[in-house]
Each structure stands twice: as C-alpha cells, then as structure tokens.
C-alpha cells in the first residue's frame, strides 16, 4: 500500500504490515533529474539541427557543411533568381530547416 501527503512531500509504503516513510528531498531526486537531462539530450541529438550539430559524429557534421554549401549555391544562383538580384536568402533558411535534417544522419 502506498500513501502520500503532498503538504509534507512524504510518501509511505506498507509492506507486509511494516510501514516505512520516504521523504522526497533534492538529494533523492538528483538521479531522476539527471535521467531527465539525459533524455532531453538524446531527443535533441536524434535529428540534425543547428543546435544539435555538435552532438553528431565528425563525418555527419562534415556532410552537413557540404549540403549547406550546396543550399547556398542554389540560393545565390544569379541566373536562377535574376529578378531578385541573384539572392534568395529564405531558400537557405528553408534548406537548413527542412533538407539538412533529412539528409544528415548518424
């Protein structure tokens, strides 16, 4: 049987007639907090993004740079975008946000 008192942050456990009180203190919660941080890091590193770039292996980071260079070449192609003075900076943003995460893998 498990009982809880939210006002005191104490939990009780009764096993075979013996009662034990457990107090939740910051020291008790530290391993759980560390596990949550590890989980966040894993989720962050699951898909490539500018924020997770440093979490990827060197080969994947190099691939990201190569693919981003290609995106910049396309975005700044003067013949392709002559009506805009050869620049389409928003294309580079779209490339970074949608193409790179699908191309750069572990």
DRENDO-1510 file (C-alpha; in Angstrom, 1 decimal, always signed):
<recs>
REC; n; res; u; v; w
REC; 1; UNK; +0.0; +0.0; +0.0 .
REC; 2; UNK; +1.4; +3.4; -0.9 .
REC; 3; UNK; +0.2; +6.6; +0.7 .
REC; 4; UNK; +1.2; +10.2; +0.1 .
REC; 5; UNK; +1.0; +13.6; +1.8 .
REC; 6; UNK; +1.6; +16.3; -0.6 .
REC; 7; UNK; +1.9; +19.0; +2.0 .
REC; 8; UNK; +4.9; +17.3; +3.6 .
REC; 9; UNK; +6.3; +15.7; +0.5 .
REC; 10; UNK; +6.4; +12.4; +2.3 .
REC; 11; UNK; +5.3; +9.1; +0.9 .
REC; 12; UNK; +4.6; +6.0; +2.9 .
REC; 13; UNK; +4.9; +2.4; +1.9 .
REC; 14; UNK; +3.4; -0.5; +3.8 .
REC; 15; UNK; +4.8; -3.9; +3.0 .
REC; 16; UNK; +3.5; -7.0; +5.0 .
REC; 17; UNK; +2.4; -4.9; +7.9 .
REC; 18; UNK; +5.6; -2.9; +8.2 .
REC; 19; UNK; +5.3; +0.8; +7.4 .
REC; 20; UNK; +8.2; +2.9; +6.1 .
REC; 21; UNK; +8.1; +6.7; +5.4 .
REC; 22; UNK; +10.1; +8.0; +2.4 .
REC; 23; UNK; +10.9; +11.7; +2.2 .
REC; 24; UNK; +11.5; +13.3; -1.2 .
REC; 25; UNK; +14.4; +15.6; -0.9 .
REC; 26; UNK; +16.5; +17.2; -3.6 .
REC; 27; UNK; +19.3; +14.6; -3.0 .
REC; 28; UNK; +16.7; +11.9; -3.5 .
REC; 29; UNK; +15.6; +13.5; -6.8 .
REC; 30; UNK; +19.0; +14.1; -8.3 .
REC; 31; UNK; +19.3; +10.8; -10.1 .
REC; 32; UNK; +15.8; +11.4; -11.6 .
REC; 33; UNK; +16.8; +14.9; -12.7 .
REC; 34; UNK; +19.9; +13.6; -14.3 .
REC; 35; UNK; +17.9; +11.0; -16.2 .
REC; 36; UNK; +15.5; +13.6; -17.5 .
REC; 37; UNK; +18.5; +15.7; -18.7 .
REC; 38; UNK; +20.0; +12.6; -20.5 .
REC; 39; UNK; +16.6; +12.0; -22.1 .
REC; 40; UNK; +16.4; +15.6; -23.3 .
REC; 41; UNK; +20.0; +15.3; -24.8 .
REC; 42; UNK; +19.0; +12.1; -26.6 .
REC; 43; UNK; +15.9; +13.7; -28.1 .
REC; 44; UNK; +17.9; +16.8; -29.1 .
REC; 45; UNK; +20.5; +14.7; -30.8 .
REC; 46; UNK; +18.0; +12.4; -32.6 .
REC; 47; UNK; +17.6; +14.8; -35.6 .
REC; 48; UNK; +20.2; +17.1; -37.0 .
REC; 49; UNK; +19.6; +20.8; -36.4 .
REC; 50; UNK; +22.0; +23.8; -35.9 .
REC; 51; UNK; +21.5; +23.3; -32.2 .
REC; 52; UNK; +22.4; +19.6; -32.3 .
REC; 53; UNK; +25.2; +19.9; -34.8 .
REC; 54; UNK; +28.0; +19.4; -32.2 .
REC; 55; UNK; +26.4; +16.2; -30.9 .
REC; 56; UNK; +26.8; +14.4; -34.3 .
REC; 57; UNK; +29.8; +12.4; -35.3 .
REC; 58; UNK; +32.5; +14.3; -37.3 .
REC; 59; UNK; +31.5; +12.6; -40.7 .
REC; 60; UNK; +27.9; +13.7; -40.2 .
REC; 61; UNK; +29.0; +17.3; -39.3 .
REC; 62; UNK; +31.1; +17.4; -42.5 .
REC; 63; UNK; +28.2; +16.2; -44.5 .
REC; 64; UNK; +26.0; +18.9; -43.0 .
REC; 65; UNK; +28.5; +21.6; -44.1 .
REC; 66; UNK; +28.7; +20.1; -47.6 .
REC; 67; UNK; +25.0; +20.0; -48.0 .
REC; 68; UNK; +24.6; +23.5; -46.6 .
REC; 69; UNK; +27.1; +24.8; -49.1 .
REC; 70; UNK; +25.0; +23.3; -51.9 .
REC; 71; UNK; +22.0; +25.1; -50.5 .
REC; 72; UNK; +23.8; +28.4; -50.5 .
REC; 73; UNK; +25.0; +27.8; -54.1 .
REC; 74; UNK; +21.4; +27.2; -55.2 .
REC; 75; UNK; +20.0; +30.2; -53.2 .
REC; 76; UNK; +22.6; +32.6; -54.6 .
REC; 77; UNK; +22.5; +31.4; -58.2 .
REC; 78; UNK; +22.2; +34.7; -60.1 .
REC; 79; UNK; +20.8; +33.0; -63.3 .
REC; 80; UNK; +18.1; +31.2; -61.3 .
REC; 81; UNK; +16.9; +34.3; -59.3 .
REC; 82; UNK; +17.7; +37.2; -61.7 .
REC; 83; UNK; +14.6; +39.1; -60.7 .
REC; 84; UNK; +15.8; +39.2; -57.1 .
REC; 85; UNK; +19.4; +40.3; -57.8 .
REC; 86; UNK; +20.6; +36.7; -57.6 .
REC; 87; UNK; +19.7; +36.1; -54.0 .
REC; 88; UNK; +17.1; +34.1; -52.3 .
REC; 89; UNK; +18.2; +34.0; -48.6 .
REC; 90; UNK; +15.0; +32.5; -47.4 .
REC; 91; UNK; +15.8; +29.4; -49.6 .
REC; 92; UNK; +18.9; +28.9; -47.5 .
REC; 93; UNK; +16.8; +29.0; -44.3 .
REC; 94; UNK; +14.3; +26.5; -45.7 .
REC; 95; UNK; +17.2; +24.3; -46.9 .
REC; 96; UNK; +18.7; +24.4; -43.4 .
REC; 97; UNK; +15.4; +23.7; -41.7 .
REC; 98; UNK; +13.9; +21.0; -44.0 .
REC; 99; UNK; +16.6; +19.5; -46.2 .
REC; 100; UNK; +19.5; +19.1; -43.8 .
REC; 101; UNK; +17.6; +17.2; -41.0 .
REC; 102; UNK; +16.6; +14.6; -43.6 .
REC; 103; UNK; +20.0; +14.3; -45.3 .
REC; 104; UNK; +22.3; +14.4; -42.3 .
REC; 105; UNK; +22.1; +11.1; -40.4 .
REC; 106; UNK; +24.3; +9.3; -38.0 .
</recs>
